């Protein structure tokens, strides 16, 4: 629930109290002495005086307080509301033309007033129930999620280093741990909210923080990878692409976009409904940090296929998170106000729009090409294994190197199969290579890994 404090001029006193009475809202009023606050471009002085509380209109309670107000304001109104009712009430004030230059919304634990239960029945469980928070609270909450630069960038780099360790030792637990400590949720939601409400400074701060932090994550991951090689903890000759956790981030397909889109959606939903966003932050980090770490690993081990594939995945997920977050907030009904749009230059908005479209089209085209190539490879592998000569083999996994790699003409294809102990299939790699080249029209390097198994059937 929320505790709202609204400072009113004499002209707005009766309209506001009438609205509160109509909506069945219990309130307190505090009489304050008029004062002048120093504002930009003026030399006005500040003065304050003690005020005494007066009885509120019907449905209100009385109290005493000491306060100060701006010139032409002499009444402070305070009332509790369910979270879901704040936006509804501010819309009513806007429709009535009531000044809200001084309106404070505070988090509160509980309220015991005569008609608060009726408000809860109406806005929490009744016909007007909803979970969205007020636009001003949305903006403030997003800004509060974004930490100061030093902890933000340092935690991003640390999370990338943990992700590198997790990827190299093929430990899903360590990779998840890296996601938990990554602070990307704040900058991602700041950018989405800034674009939604038309706040140019908020949008650029969020985008800048994301780009800079992820660049640092890549550089930190690459430096950490080089240090591991020089220190002898990890061999420079290790084939990092064969590591399962790394390979999952180096061959992006259309389905991997679902991670970024889902992260952006749940992030926006968590923010707009005032739900805890700590778990949501893990989802957003899952779309970004492992890909950034894999990019650094590809650079450290001079593996362009790993670096380019992971980088494409990172860019695609970054765009997906921000676009999905923006679209979800728009779907919740959040829009920019006239005051907000004045801070969003048309040229800047056009640049952001063009950059997003270019990133979406570029990554989408690369993902489509990769998905098409993978489908052709999978079909060729299935055709070969369906042959009578290989009927005893069982396909476990097919992994295809990212095909759009500068300077690379022969992508690597890794095929893992089960076979009976003692069986031999010496010509499988050559047959797979010929079938894939025939279907795709590209030369490929095929690596086949056999896992020997023994099986006993109870009925046999």
Buried (B, 14 or more C-beta within 10 A) or exposed (E): BBBBBBBBBEEBBEBBBEBBBEBEBBBBBBBBBBBBBEEEEEEEEEEBEEBEBEEBEEBBBEEEBEBBBBEEBBBBBBBBBBBBBBBBBBEBBEEEEBBBEBBEBEEEEEBEBEEBEBBBBBBBEEEBEBEBBBBBBBBBBBBEBBBEEEEBBBBBBBBBBBBBBBBBEBEEEBBBBBBBBBBBBBBBBBBBBBBBBBBBEBBBBBBEBBEBBBEBBBBBBBBBBBEBBEEEEBEEEEBBBBBEBBBBBBBBBBEBBEBBBBBBBBBBBBBBBBBEBEEBBBBBBBBBBBBBBBBBBBBBBEBBBBBBBBBBBBBBBBBBBBBBBBBBBBEBEBEBEEEBBEBBEEEEBEEBEEEBEEBBEBBBEBBEEBBBBBBBBBBBBEBBBEEEEBEEBBBEEBBBBBBBBEEBEEBBBBBBBBBEEEEEBEEBBEBBBBBBBEBBEBEBEBBBEBEEEEEEEEEE
